[in-house]
Amino acid sequence: MPPLTLAACFFCGVLATGISPRDLVERSISTLIKQPSSSALHHLPDYGVAIEYSAMWESMSAYPGLDWSTFLNSQLDSFTSSPSSPAYMFLHNITIPWGYSVGDTTGLFPIAYLSRALYNNNTDLSSVDWRLALGIAEEYVLGWPIKFDGTISRHAGWFGEPDANGSFLWMDDQFMGMALLARLARHDAVPMATRRRYQDFLASQHANFAALCQDKERGLYKHGFNGATGDHSCCFWGRANGWVMMSHAEVALALEASGGGAAHPALPAVLEVWRQHAEALVALLPPPGSTDTRLYQVLDNSETFHETSVTAMACYSIATGLSHGFLPVEKFSAPLSALYNGVAGALSDNGEVQGICEGTGIGNNTAFYEARRTFFNLSSPGLGSVFRCALAIEKYISHKV
């Protein structure tokens, strides 16, 4: 195994697996790109693949010795040239049908193109990459037609719950409906008026989700909420909380970025919700000394399996929060070590990341979530979060050297 980098050596005392962030990125991505192009692991516009590809561009910036550009350019260019793809349709002024949710098929895939533009220092807003990012953000994210009291929602929920004209809020959509705008809001190439408009949208959505969906006593989030009945779904599903944790970080970074001026006034409220959620989540980590330090598929039920993607999403979120001074180091440095070690420990000898739950609807009971499969070829919904976890840890430890 390659030696740990200098930055990782600062973290040596807690890298129980001996796998540095670069090891984790390089081995897992190398395995990913060996999968057939027809695999679900490469099926754009799938939201999970968009996260994978976006993180791969970011990994090349973090580790200049890595180069996935030939693969990524081939995949992204093939997608824009396919007449059935939303990328091709948008670029050729063909109306894209509304999908099942804001981000599943349309609203999130442009993050891969935006990441390519940023990697290449491309600030030409008329280029394909920027046109996709800005255009989809305007028409298919801000323009998403299904909302409950102004909050991104869906028609479908869980068995037995009635829909009242799109009354279901899914925690997944906190990330899928906000990540693209949050990333655009951070960059000087985007006009300031547009950035501020995106910030206002993000602040409003984040506040609405927290007010309606965060459990006031526990600080966690159930998978779904039905505004028509006021009912929450059964369970604190792990990855639902992972999506929300990543959205805290995305929104906070966007609200902090104000072109040299003051941060958006909603930032303190976002940070408070984030802190409460992070504290509640890490309180459910397996006890110190456990051989597996991943969070559970249903967070508050240790009889369910250890799940990698929620652990990675929490790792990314908390490491990002610590790097930017959004979260207190004294509360979260030790849990962060446990989270990273749990994720790194899920890397198999052949480079596959194990224990990632397949894509999942909202269930009616714990047994539903416990029965979800974790085959590697079904892991695209959460695989990219593993890359993001490693990159965020690298950034955090490099700040500490």
Sequence and secondary structure as in RCSB ss.txt:
>XXXX:A:sequence
MPPLTLAACFFCGVLATGISPRDLVERSISTLIKQPSSSALHHLPDYGVAIEYSAMWESMSAYPGLDWSTFLNSQ
LDSFTSSPSSPAYMFLHNITIPWGYSVGDTTGLFPIAYLSRALYNNNTDLSSVDWRLALGIAEEYVLGWPIKFDG
TISRHAGWFGEPDANGSFLWMDDQFMGMALLARLARHDAVPMATRRRYQDFLASQHANFAALCQDKERGLYKHGF
NGATGDHSCCFWGRANGWVMMSHAEVALALEASGGGAAHPALPAVLEVWRQHAEALVALLPPPGSTDTRLYQVLD
NSETFHETSVTAMACYSIATGLSHGFLPVEKFSAPLSALYNGVAGALSDNGEVQGICEGTGIGNNTAFYEARRTF
FNLSSPGLGSVFRCALAIEKYISHKV
>XXXX:A:secstr
     HHHHTTGGG TT   HHHHHHHHHHHHHTS TTSGGG TT HHHHHHHHHHHHHHHH TT   HHHHHHH
HHHHHT TTSHHHHHHTT      SSTIIIIISTHHHHHHHHHHTT   TTSHHHHHHHHHIIIIITT   EETT
EE BS  STT   SSS EEETHHHHHTTHHHHHHTT TTS HHHHHHHHHHHHHHHHHHHHHHB TTT  B SEE
ETTTTEE S  BHHHHHHHHHHHHHHHHHHH  TTS   TTHHHHHHHHHHHHHHHHTTS  TT S    BSBTT
 TTS B HHHHHHHHHHHHHHHHTTSS HHHHHHHHHHHHHHHHTTB TTS B          SSHHHHHT    
GGG HHHHHHHHHHHHHHHHHHHHH 
